[in-house]
């Protein structure tokens, strides 16, 4: 039997994201955040292409994105309730890391695998933040799919997308446990 890292296994079996609206300051300092980003960067990456990057969004940048979310939502005719939710995601945050999916041209590694790698980075960053004692949540929202918002707000190139916005801060309330998938329904065993 392999040697078990019981503490890591217990963490993964009990991990729970914290709602972004319950996060506040203080937030990780730059040194701590660099450690979390280092952990996230150890995610699976077929071909070692590093098809992702990070944009650290601090409070002033988040306020700017909240304003842009309001402007873009109105210009696109998004219903006000969705606009308000999008604005709040930025306006009430103290720190978020945008994980940018940035596929690299490759004859060997399909783009979808590169996109999955960016998703793995999101989960690794989320789990690293939680393991380090911070509250964290992985969000996107309608503005994360608006090309003009991405270009103007985050400076993304046309081939880049937001894989996730990882909000990190101090949790003000522990969330209740939520129902989990029924593995008997979600699992198929194949032996031949």
ABEGO torsion letter per residue (X at the ends): XBBBBAAAAAAAAABBBBBAAABBOBBBBAAAAAAAAAAAAABBBBGGAGABBBBBBBAAAAAAAAAAAAAAAAAAGBBAAAAAAAAAAAAABABBBBBBBBBBBBAABBAAAAAAAAAAAAAAAAAAAAAAGBBBBBBBEAAAABAAAAAAAAGBBAABBBABBBBBBBBABBBBBBBBBBAAAABBBBAX
